[in-house]
Amino acid sequence: MRARNAAATREAILNSALEAFTRAGYDGVGVREIAQAAGVTAMLVNRYFGSKEGLFAEVVDAAMTDRTVLTSDPETLAADIAAALVQRTAPGAERLDPFLLMLRSAPNPRAAEILRAGIERHVEKHLTDVLPAGRGTEGPALALAVIAGFWVMRTLIGSTELNRADEAVVRKKLEKVFAVLLAE
């Protein structure tokens, strides 16, 4: 009989769920499909995560914890975000799973609530914690809206102007926008 490895099983389920939710969104995939891809039963998925909703919440937490665009130095934050955003959205760049997960799952109202909570808990909080006290919370929320909008326009819509523009120019302009949004 093969020994069980709960941590490896949990990780396999989370990886399968991240791939499935990113590809098809919350409404486009079921627990059975996720379980099959992870090599387990749907009953085991529910034992580990309670429900599809519980699994989705853990996938969102895992996806939003990774820092793909944000950094931690308040002195260079605007420049770092602009540079990472331009690099990560360049034609041919690796896709950003958290954005696809968000975009494809947001039409479901409960999934949108889970996404909002995950973004606020991991991403907005990170920005708020990095910035000096007293700068408020609307700046980080606005910066995230610009990041999401730029990502959608450059990668999904494929804006001709954003994709053919000089990346150094785009980076500098974005840096100015982020500097204003993250200022006092």
Residue pairs with C-beta under 8 A, 6 or more apart in sequence:
9 38
9 40
9 44
9 48
10 48
12 38
12 39
12 40
13 34
13 35
13 38
13 40
13 44
13 45
13 48
13 49
13 55
14 55
14 58
14 59
14 62
15 38
16 34
16 35
16 37
16 38
17 34
17 38
17 55
17 56
17 58
17 59
18 59
18 62
18 63
18 97
18 101
19 37
20 29
20 33
20 34
20 37
21 29
21 56
21 59
21 101
21 104
21 105
22 97
22 100
22 101
22 104
23 29
23 100
23 104
24 104
25 104
25 105
25 107
25 108
25 111
26 56
26 104
26 105
26 108
26 110
26 111
27 105
27 107
27 108
27 111
28 104
30 52
31 42
31 45
31 46
31 52
31 55
32 42
34 45
34 55
35 41
35 42
35 44
35 45
38 45
45 55
48 55
49 55
49 58
53 110
53 114
56 105
56 111
56 114
57 114
57 117
57 118
59 101
60 101
60 114
60 115
60 117
60 118
61 118
61 121
61 122
63 97
63 98
63 101
63 118
64 98
64 118
64 119
64 121
64 122
64 123
65 122
66 98
67 126
68 84
68 88
68 96
68 98
69 81
69 84
69 85
69 88
69 96
69 147
70 77
70 80
70 81
70 84
70 123
70 126
70 127
70 130
71 77
71 80
71 81
71 84
71 130
72 126
72 130
73 80
73 130
74 130
74 131
74 132
77 127
77 130
77 131
77 178
77 182
78 175
78 176
78 178
78 179
78 182
79 175
79 178
81 143
81 147
81 174
81 175
81 178
82 171
82 172
82 174
82 175
82 177
82 178
83 171
83 175
85 147
85 150
85 151
85 174
86 167
86 170
86 171
86 174
87 93
88 94
88 96
88 151
89 96
89 150
89 151
89 154
89 155
90 167
91 163
93 155
95 155
96 151
96 155
99 148
99 151
99 152
99 155
101 115
102 115
102 119
102 148
103 152
103 156
105 111
105 112
105 115
106 112
106 115
119 144
123 144
124 137
124 140
124 141
124 144
127 139
127 140
127 143
127 144
127 182
128 135
128 137
128 140
131 139
131 140
131 182
132 184
134 184
135 182
135 183
135 184
139 181
139 182
139 183
140 182
142 181
143 178
143 181
143 182
146 174
146 177
146 178
146 181
150 162
150 174
153 159
153 162
154 162
154 163
162 170
